[in-house]
């Protein structure tokens, strides 16, 4: 699954849990699956951040630097 598909599945799980129609066992199972999907989304984002580089034009040369996100 890609990021968008993973997020969509995570949203479906959140909606199920918010309804409150599930048994305790079903809720725990859905919560566990949601945590796995959340971790996967986080890993996808971290990997994307690692791949992002900024190309700067400096003295006629292209210089590649690591992207540092603002916090």
N, C-alpha and C positions, 0 to 999 in steps of 0.2 A: 504494500500500500504506500502511496505517496503521502505527502504532508496533508493535502486537502482531504483525501479520503480518510486518513487517520483522524483529523479534526472532526469530520462529519460523523464518524462512528462515535467519537468521544461525546459529541453533542447529543446524539441519540441516547447514549447511556445516561447522560446527565438528565435528560428529559424523563426517562423511565424512573430514575431515582427520585426526581422531584414530584412525580405523580403520587408516589407512596403506595402504589397498588401491589408491589412485590412483597413476597415473604422475606423474612430476615435472611434466610439462606440465599435467596435469589438476589437480594440487595447486596449482600457481601460478595457474591460472585460477580455481579455487575461492577461493583466498586473496584474489585481486584483487576478486572479487565480494563476499567477506566484508568487505573494507576499505570498499568503497562502501556496503554496507548499514550498517556501523558508523558511518560518517560521516553517513548519513541519519538514523539513530537519534539521534545526537548533536545534529543540527540540529533534529529534532522536539522534543527535550527543551529545548534552548536557547530555541526559540520559545515553548514552553509556559511556561517560567520568565519570559519577558518579558511574557506576558499575565497572569500571576498578580498580583493586587493584593489588598491587605488593607484591608478596610473597618473603620474604627475609629469608635466612637460617642464623640464628644467635644462636650460642652456642647450636647447636643441636635442637633448637626449630624453628618452622616456625612462623614467625611474619607477620601479615597482616597489611599493611599500605595503606592509601589512595594514589591514583596516583595523582601526581601534574604535569601537563604538563608544559614543558618548553615553554617560550614565546619568 
